[in-house]
Amino acid sequence: MPTTTTRAAVYDRDGSITLKDLVLDAPAKGELVVRITACGICPGEVLAWYVARKAPFVLGHEPVGVIEHCGEGAAPGSNGAKPFAVGERVFVHHHAPCMTCRACLRGDHVQCATWRSTHLVPGGMSTFAVVPEANVRADVLRLPDSLGDDVATLIEPLATVVKSVRRSRMRAGDRVLIIGLGVMGLLHVALARKRGAGSLLAADRVPERLACALRMGADRALDVSNGKIEELVAAETGGAGADVVIVGPGSTSAMDDALRCVARGGTIVLFSPLPEHERWPLPVHDVYFKDVTITASYSAGPDDTREALELLNGGIDVAPLFTHRFPLDGVVDAYRLVAEARAALKVVVYPGAR
């Protein structure tokens, strides 16, 4: 394969998004070149403080595509695995661990130095991308014909939810509260329902998102636009609170809501970060005597992406999430809709479409 170009959506330091033609080198040993057929937009990509520190960079880390070229020996890392071939449809994880360091052997894949350094070249929101050898070996997954591109863009997002629910220690019959019903909150609703949540409560201020939560399996959709989430949760749980609280928004007010709503002996999962220098004052006295566990859940590893693929291929219902679709030329409007956080849920861009 000769040196070529790829059309890509570049996020610049001034917050603008521009389509640019970038040089794309031929794949080296163990690498792949993938033609991106669809790429979802992650809510994290519209957090100004989060993306500003990485700018300029190419957006997109939820891609699926078709292999166009294979570097020598490009194959999954398991012994005897079949090498990848041109024409195969694949999910590509933008980060991938080495699978051999201390962090990986403990299952802490996101703390692996290789995981943190790997990325697609130039990124997922492009017509073509090079997949580094580490990613090819650890977390490129062949897609079954039964799984369409739209649904496959949810493998990475759902993988982060798989990890989050695992960290929550949720058990069948638990009372579960999901705070924030963007696409990630709604995926939590769907997975908690599948895992046997007892009373499943979903809280937000946007009517369309509350309605979608009911379609995704929530028992109650709580409109918290009046700020009375504690009273609503108490009414639904007989005053006991929720055994598991997933905090979607990266805000101290949402975290405070979680502390007021969690049951004794319960778990709070912080699914999104605060800006680097913002602090959350923690009432340690109350947390201690309520015996509450507070944990964070950041991204996902290869075990989680494989479980997510199984769930999606097994029929977990994600159809209500898809609200908007754009060609690459419409990428600015696509990101604007996600940033508005209203009617738009899962927004998918098709880099090869016109």
N, C-alpha and C positions, 0 to 999 in steps of 0.2 A: 504494500500500500504506500503510495507516495504521500509526501506532506500535503495536507489539504486544509480547508477552513471549515469552521463551524459557526453557525449563527447562534448567539447567546445573549441572554438578558443580564446586563451588568448593573449592579447596584453601586452607585457612586457615593463619594463622601458627602455630597450635598443632599442626599436622600432621593435623588432621581434614579430612574430605571431607563436604560438605553439599550437598544439592540445593536450589537456589534459583531463584526466578522473577525474571528480569532483564529490564529494558526493552530492546527492540530497535527502533532507528529504521528508517525506510524507507530503501531504498538511494539513495545520492546518484548523481550522474552517473558512469557507468563501473563501478558496483558491482553485486554480486549478493547476493540472499538465497537461501541454500541450506538445504533441509531435510535434516538429517544422517540418513542411513539406517544408517550403520555407522561406528565409530571404533575403531581399534586402540589398545592401550596400549603406550607406549614404555617400555622399561626405565629410561630416564633419569628418568621421572616418579616413580620410587620411590627415587631417590637423595636422601636427606633434605637433605644439604647443598646440593644443586643446586636443588631446588624451594623451599627455605626462603627463599632470597634474592629470589624472585619473588612470594612470597605477600603478600596473597591474590590468586589468579588462577584462571581457569577452565582445567581440565585438558583434554588432548586435542589432538594435532596430527597425527593420521593419519586424517582423515575422508574419506568419500565421501558423495555425496548427490545430490539432485535440485534443480534450479533452480526456485525458487518465484516469484521476482520479479527483473526486470532493470532496473537503472538505465539511463538514456539512454546509448546508445553502448557498452554493455558488450560487449567483444569481445577476442579475443586480439590481441597487439600487432603481429603480422606484417602487412605491407601487404596489403590486400584480403581479410583474414581474415573469415570468416562470423561475424556477431554471435551471441552466445549467445542461447538461447531458453528460455522457460519449459518445463519438462518434461524437459530434457536431464540425463542422468546425468553427473556430473563428479567428478574427483579435484581436490582443492583443496590446494595447498601453503600452509602457514601463514606461511612467509616467501617473499619474492620480491624479486629485485634490479631495479635501474633499467635495466640492460642498456646504459647509455651512459657510465658513469663509468670511470675508469682501472682500478679493480679488476675491473669487469665485462668490459672489453675485454681484460684479461689472463686471463679465465676464472676469476678468484677471486671468484665470486659471493657467497660467505658473508662476504667482507670489505667488501661494498658497504654504505654507510650506510642505503640504503633497505631492503635485505634485513634488516638488524638492527632496523629500526624497525617493519617491517610485522608484522601478526598478525591472525588472525581475530577478529571481534567477536561474542560474547565469547570463544569458543574452540571447539575441535572436539568436546568432550564435552558437547554441548548439542543441543536439538531443532532449533533454527534458528541460523544464523550469517550475519553480513554479511561478504562478501569484499571487501576494499578494492580500489580500481581498480588499484593497482600489482600486486597478486597476480593479478587478473583478466587483466591484459595479459601477464604474464610466465609464470605457472605454474598456470593452471587448465586441465585436460586433459579433453576429452570421452572418455567410456568406451565401448568397443565392447560390444554386447549379449552377446558371448561371455564377457565378464569379469564374474564375480559380485562382489557387494559385499565378501565376505570377502577374496577375493584382491586386490581393488583397494585394501584398506587397507594392503597391503604395498608399494604404489608408493613412498611416502616412505622407509620403512625400507630397501627394496632399493636405492633410489637412493643412499643413504649407503654401501652396500656396493659398488655400482658404482664410486663415487669412490675408496673405500678400495683396492679391487683394482687400479684404474688407478694409484694412487699407489705401490702395492707393486712395480710394474714386472714383475709376474709374466709369465713366458713359458711356452708349452706345454712340458711335460716337467719343469718345476721341482718340487722337493720343497717342499711347503707344509705348515705347521703352523698350525692354528687353536687358540688357547688361550681356553677359555671357550665353552660351547655353549648359551648362551641363544638366543633367537630370532635375534639378530644374528649370533652365531657360526655358527649353522646356515645362515643365508642366505649367509654367506661360504663355507661348505662347498659349497653348491649352485652358487654362481657359479664358484668355483675349479674344480670338477669340469667345468662347462660350458666353461670357458676352457682346458681341457686340462692341468690339473695332472698331474704324473707321479705321485709318491707323495704322497697326501693324508692327513695325520694330523690327528686331532681329539682334543683333550684336555679332560677335565673330571673332576669328582668324583661327579656324579649319574648313577646307572645309566640312568635313563630318557632322559637327554639323550645319553649315549653310544650307546644303541641307536638313537635318532633320527638321529644323525650317520651311522651306517652306512646307514640308509634314504635319507639325503640324498646319499649318494655318497662318503663317506669310505672310504679303503682300510683304515685302522686307527683304532679308537677306543681311546684311551689313558686308562685309569683312573689318575689322578694323586693319588688320595686318600692314598697313602703318601708323597707329596712327591718321588718319584723321576722327574720328567719328563725330566731331562737324560739319565738312563740309558736310558729307554724310547725317546727320540728317537734317541739314538746307535745303539741296537740296530736301529732301523728304517732308518737311513740309512748304515749301515756306518761310523759314527763321524763322518761329515761334517757332520751337522746339516741344518737346513732352509734352503733358499734364500730363502724368504719366511716370516715369522712374523707373524701377525695377533694382536695382544694385545687381547682383548675386555674383560676386567675393568680397572677403573680402580684398580689397586693396584700398589705398588712391588714386591711379591713376584712378581706376574705379569710385570712388566717385567724383573725380574731373571731369571726363568725364560726369557724370550725371549732375553736376552743369552747365556745358557748354551747355548741350543739353536740359535742362528742359525749358518749356515755362513759360511765366509770369503767375502767379497764379497756377502753376502746383505743383505736388507732387513727391517727391523722396522717394522711399522705400529702406532702407538698409536691405537687406535680409540675409547678413552674417556679422559676427563680424570681427573686427581687433584684433590682439593679445593684451593682456591686457595693455601693456605699450606703445603701438603705438598710436599716436594721428593724427587726421585729422584736419589740419588748415582750418577753415571755414571762407570764406569771408562774414562776417555778413552784411556788407553794401549792397552787391549785393543781398544776399538772402532776406534781409528786403525789399528793394525797388522793387524787382521782386515778392514779396509776395509769396515766395515759402514755401511749407510745407515739412519738412524732418521728416520722421518717421522710426522707426525700427519695424521689425516683427520677433519675436522669437518663434519658435516651434508652437504648436497648442493645443487646448483643445477639450473636448468631442463634443461640437457643431460642430467643424470643421471636426472631423473624421467622424461624421455621414453624413455631407454634402458631404464629399469626397466619402464615400461609395455609396451614391445616385448617384453621378456623374459617378463613374466608372460602376455601375450597369446599369446606364441609357445609356451607350454606348459612352461616351467621348473617342475619339480614342487615345489610348496610345500604340498601337502595335508597332509603329516605334521606341519606346524607348528601347526595349529589344534587347540587342546585345550579351550578353554572359551569359552562365549558367555553374555552377560548382557543383560537389559534395563537401561535407565538406573537404575531403582530398585535394581538390584543392584551399582551401581558401587563401593561400598565393599568388598564381597567380591571384586570383580574386581581391584581394586588390591592388596588383601591377598594374593591368590594370586600376583600378579606379584612382589610384594616378598619372598615366601617363597623364590622361585627354586628350586623343586623340580620337581614334575611339570608345572606350568603352563608353556606356551611362549607361543604367540600367543593372547592373550585379546582378544576383540572385544566391544564394547558396541553395542547397537542402541537409540539414543535414542528411536525411535518405537514400540518394542515394549512390550508389557505383560507 
